[in-house]
Amino acid sequence: VYKMQATLSLNPLNSDYFDVSGQSYTVSSITDVEYHTFIGMYTYVRLVHTPDPGNTGTLDKVTYRS
C-alpha cells in the first residue's frame, strides 16, 4: 500500500504528517502509468510505503508536480 502524506509544519517531525484524504493505493499487476491528482496547500508532501510480505512487485517511479 502506498499513501500520500502531507504537513503544514516548517520543521516537521514524523508525527506532524497526516494522510491526504483519498490518496491511498494498493499496488496491482498494472504495468501502465497511473495518474492520481490531489489539491491542497501543504508545506511538505511524502509518499509512504507499507510493504506486504507476500508482494514481490516494485514501484518503478514517482513523479510529483506542484
C-alpha positions in Angstrom: 0.0 0.0 0.0 1.2 3.5 -0.9 -0.3 6.6 0.5 0.4 10.3 0.2 1.1 12.3 3.4 1.5 16.0 3.9 2.2 18.5 6.6 1.8 22.2 7.2 4.8 22.4 9.6 8.0 24.2 8.5 10.2 21.8 10.5 8.1 18.6 10.5 8.5 15.5 12.7 7.1 12.2 11.7 4.1 12.9 14.0 3.3 16.1 12.0 2.4 14.3 8.8 -1.2 13.3 8.1 -2.8 11.2 5.3 -4.1 13.1 2.3 -7.7 12.1 2.0 -8.4 9.7 -0.8 -4.8 9.1 -1.7 -4.1 5.5 -0.7 -3.3 2.9 -3.4 -2.8 -0.8 -3.3 -0.2 -2.0 -5.9 -1.6 -4.3 -8.5 -0.3 -6.1 -11.6 -0.9 -3.0 -13.8 2.1 -2.0 -15.8 0.7 1.2 -17.3 1.2 4.7 -16.0 -1.4 5.6 -13.4 -2.2 9.2 -12.6 -3.6 10.5 -9.3 -4.4 14.1 -8.5 -5.0 15.8 -5.2 -5.3 19.5 -4.4 -4.1 21.2 -1.2 -1.7 23.8 0.2 1.0 21.8 2.0 4.5 22.7 3.2 5.9 19.1 2.6 4.5 16.1 0.9 5.8 12.5 1.0 4.9 9.0 -0.2 4.7 6.3 2.4 5.0 2.6 1.6 3.7 -0.1 3.8 5.1 -3.4 2.4 3.2 -6.6 2.2 5.4 -9.6 2.9 3.7 -11.6 0.1 4.3 -8.9 -2.5 7.2 -9.3 -4.9 6.4 -6.3 -7.2 8.2 -3.0 -7.3 7.3 0.7 -7.7 9.4 2.0 -10.5 8.9 5.8 -10.4 7.0 8.5 -8.6 6.8 12.0 -10.2 5.4 14.8 -8.1 4.5 18.1 -9.7 3.4 21.0 -7.7 
